[in-house]
Amino acid sequence: MLVSARSTPPRRFVNSAFWGPSTQIANIQGTGSVGFTSCLFNAWADKADAAISVASGDLIVTACEFQQAGGQVALGKDVKRAVISSNLFTGAANITNLATGDVQIGLNAQG
């Protein structure tokens, strides 16, 4: 899924399952906000890329399950705000945070 650089309205995905194989689940580039709540992420094929890659805008990922080890979320330097909380990670949490904005990460379970 691509959210293009021209995208400004908020996007919400609730109780959705994203099954691969695919290189990534989401590539987000817009200035609006994108949220994933109670979603399942499985089988993004390229472990070099995170399941969710965000170049800019705002991100909310809460109460989701990442069923594969490797990069789960990657935040670029132009991300303004992000909340990543209450998720289940397979293996260790692997969140790349290069954002200069306000990023809150917590209450995630790994294993």
Residue pairs with C-beta under 8 A, 6 or more apart in sequence:
1 18
1 25
1 26
1 27
2 26
2 27
2 29
3 11
3 26
3 27
3 28
3 29
3 30
3 32
3 34
3 57
4 29
4 30
5 29
5 30
5 31
5 55
5 56
6 30
7 29
7 30
7 31
7 32
8 30
8 31
8 32
9 32
10 32
10 33
10 34
10 35
11 32
11 33
11 34
11 35
12 34
12 35
12 37
13 34
13 35
13 36
13 37
13 39
14 37
14 38
14 39
15 37
15 38
15 39
16 36
16 39
16 40
17 39
17 40
17 42
18 25
18 26
18 39
18 40
18 41
18 42
18 51
19 42
19 43
20 42
20 43
20 44
20 45
21 43
21 44
21 45
22 43
22 44
22 45
23 44
23 45
23 46
23 49
24 44
24 46
24 49
24 50
24 51
24 52
24 53
25 41
25 44
25 51
25 52
26 34
26 36
26 51
26 52
26 53
26 54
27 53
27 55
28 34
28 52
28 53
28 54
28 55
28 56
28 57
28 59
29 55
29 56
29 57
30 56
30 57
31 56
31 57
32 57
32 58
33 57
33 58
33 59
33 60
33 81
34 54
34 57
34 58
34 59
34 60
35 59
35 60
35 61
35 62
36 52
36 60
36 61
36 62
36 64
37 60
37 62
37 63
37 64
38 62
38 63
38 64
39 64
39 65
40 64
40 65
40 67
41 51
41 52
41 64
41 65
41 66
41 67
41 68
41 72
42 67
42 68
43 67
43 68
44 50
44 51
44 68
44 70
47 68
47 69
47 70
47 71
48 71
49 71
49 74
50 70
50 71
50 72
50 73
50 74
50 94
50 96
51 66
51 68
51 70
51 71
51 72
51 73
52 59
52 61
52 72
52 73
52 74
53 73
53 74
53 76
54 73
54 74
54 75
54 76
54 79
54 82
55 76
55 78
55 79
56 76
56 78
56 79
56 80
57 78
57 79
57 80
58 79
58 80
58 81
58 82
59 73
59 75
59 79
59 81
59 82
59 83
59 84
60 82
60 83
61 73
61 82
61 83
61 84
61 85
61 87
62 83
62 84
62 85
62 86
62 87
63 86
63 87
64 87
64 88
65 87
65 88
66 72
66 87
66 88
66 89
66 90
67 90
68 90
69 90
69 91
69 92
69 94
70 91
70 94
71 94
71 96
72 87
72 89
72 93
72 94
72 95
73 84
73 95
73 96
74 95
74 96
74 98
75 82
75 95
75 96
75 97
75 98
75 99
75 103
76 98
76 99
77 98
77 99
77 100
78 99
78 100
79 98
79 99
79 100
79 101
79 103
80 99
80 101
80 102
81 101
81 102
81 103
82 97
82 99
82 101
82 102
82 103
82 104
82 105
83 103
83 104
83 105
84 95
84 103
84 104
84 105
84 106
84 108
85 104
85 105
85 106
85 107
85 108
86 107
86 108
87 108
87 109
88 108
88 109
88 110
89 108
89 109
89 110
89 111
90 110
90 111
91 110
91 111
92 110
93 108
93 110
95 105
97 103
97 105
